[in-house]
Amino acid sequence: MAARPGRRPSGSKGNPKSCHERALGLLAVRQRSRRELELRLLGAGFPEAEVTEVLGRLEAVGLVDDRAFARSLAEQAFGNRRAGERSVRAALAGKGVAAEAVAAAIEEFGGDEDDRALELARARATRLVSLPRERAYTRLVGLLARRGYPHSVAREAARRALEVDSTDG
């Protein structure tokens, strides 16, 4: 495998970091999925066999754990961001996490999506009091949809947060 221009594979005289050191450096910044690390290390020009071996060692000592990564991301997304399930699924799938780990994390932290959507809508509705009710409703529905809530859940949460009749929206 030829290295990209400007990148030196492991073992080159000018490469200051080994594949293992590079992986540890990436993990020092933030927790990552196995697939994220694999793509970064391969992109840095390290041979596939070496990357596989290094990731195996890191998994064996618990530094790379897709289940823990999925739980952490889901807990943060559902808790702090009040994201919808669709958004969390997409984020984890985009980071290469296996479907089983995604499902387990959502099961553990997902909770009631309707309640979470209403909580977010009520928190944001206070910022929209100066807008006409129709515009505030549209903005809330848009926010909830971007956070990964189904349209029906977003509409109902926005309606309840703004105390709008169901015939208004």
N, C-alpha and C positions, 0 to 999 in steps of 0.2 A: 504494500500500500504506500503510495507516494504521499509525502507530506505536502500540505498546502504551502504556497509561497509565504515566507515570513514565519512559518511555524516549524519547529524542530521536533521530531519524535524523540521519545525517551532514549536515553543513552548517547545522544549527540553531545559533543564537547561543550557546545554553547547553551545547552538546556539546563537552566539552574534548578528545575524542579522535576522530580520523578512523577510518574503517574499517580502513585500513592500520595505524595505530598500535594499534588494538584487537587486530588479528590478531597483530602483533608482541608485544604484551603477553601474549597467551594462549600464544604459542610460547615466551616467556621462562620461563614457569612449567614447561612440559614439552612434549615433542614431541607433536604431535597429527596425526590423519589429516585429510585434506581435508574429509571429511564432518563431522567433529567441529567444525572451524573454521567451516564453512559454517552449521551449525545454530546455533552460538553467535553468530555475526555477524548472522544473520537474526533471531535471538531478541532481539538488542540493538536491532533496529529499522532496520538498514541496508538500503537497497534491494537487491534481488536482483542487478540488473545490476552495481552497485558491488561487491558481495561476489564475484561471479564474476570481475570484472576484477582485483580485489586478489588473489584466490587464484591466478589465472593468473600474475600477476607473481611471487608468492611461490614458485610451482612452478618458474618459469623460472630463478630464482636458487638453487633447491635448498633453500629453507627449508621447503617443504611437499613431502614425498616419501613416498607411501604404501608403497612397497616398502621403503624404509629404516625407516619406522615399524614395518612388519610384522616385519622382521628383528630390530629392537631389542626389540620386545615378546616375540617368540618366544624370542629368546636369553635374556632375563631369566626368562620363565616356565618354560622347560625347564631352565635352569641353576640359578637360585636357588630357585625354588618347586618344581621337579621336577614340574611340571604334566603332565597327560595331553594328548594331541593334541586330544581333543574340547573340552577347556576352552580351549585356545589358539585353535582355530577359532572357537568361540563368541565369545570376547573380541574377536578381530579383526573378525569379521562385525558384531558389535554396534557397532563403531567405524566401520563403513562402508567397510572395506578390501575391494577387489575380490578375488574368489575366486582369480585367478591369483597375486596377491601373497601371499595367505594360503598357497596351496599351495607356492609357492617358499620361503617362510620356514620352513614346517614341514619341507620336504624338507632344507633347509640345517641346521636346528638340532634337529630332532625326535629323531634317533637311535633307539635301541631302546627302545620303550615298556616292555617287560617288565623290562629292566634298571633303567630309571629308577624304575619302581614298586617294585621290590624294594629299591633303594637308599633310597627314602623310607620304606618300611615298616620296614626295619632301623633307620634313624635314629630313627623314632618308637617302635619296640618297646621301646627301652631305657627310655622314660618310663612304660611300662605294666607293668613287672615286678611291681608290687604287686597288680595285678588278677588275678582268676581268668582262666585261659587263654581261655575262651570269650568273656568280656567284652572282653579285649584284642583278640582276633581280630575281633569285631564292630566295635570302634572303629577298628581299622586298615582294615578293608574300607570302612567309612563314610568315613574320611578320604580314601582313595584314590578312591572314587567321587566325592566332592565336588571333588577335584582333576582330574576328567575322565577317569579310567581306566575302561575297560569292566569290567563286574562280574566277568567271568571272570579278567581280569588282576588285579583288586584282590584277589579271593579267593586266587589262587595266590601272589601276593606276600605277603599277610598270613600265609598258611600257612607259606611258606618262612621268613619273618622270625621267626616264633614257633616254628618247627620242629614244626609240628603235622601229624599224619597227615592225609591227604586225606579220610579217613572221619570225622574229628572236626568238620570245618566244613561 
